[in-house]
């Protein structure tokens, strides 16, 4: 997509379907004034995807969000700084299986 002129990453997000998670990339071609949606499916037993940080610098925060909120491993990255300061790393708040208050222990 980058070679086709899509030079701007608008957003990366994900949708949890319980048995799989779809990762969605919203791309924009500034020259053609055209946008495109790229969607890929990750199986629940293998939630990992390659980083796109070298293609799009804007992917940094979005990939960190995928990691912390959905539990998706981003291959090719090793970010140690968390977006959520009080996150214990055991739950993923944007997963359908997440239940507030059940086993959630806020770090003090």
HELIX and SHEET records of a PDB file:
HELIX    1   1 UNK A   59  UNK A   65  1                                   7    
HELIX    2   2 UNK A   66  UNK A   70  3                                   5    
SHEET    1   A 3 UNK A   8  UNK A  16  0                                        
SHEET    2   A 3 UNK A  20  UNK A  29 -1                                        
SHEET    3   A 3 UNK A  34  UNK A  43 -1                                        
SHEET    1   B 2 UNK A  48  UNK A  50  0                                        
SHEET    2   B 2 UNK A  73  UNK A  75  1                                        
END                                                                             
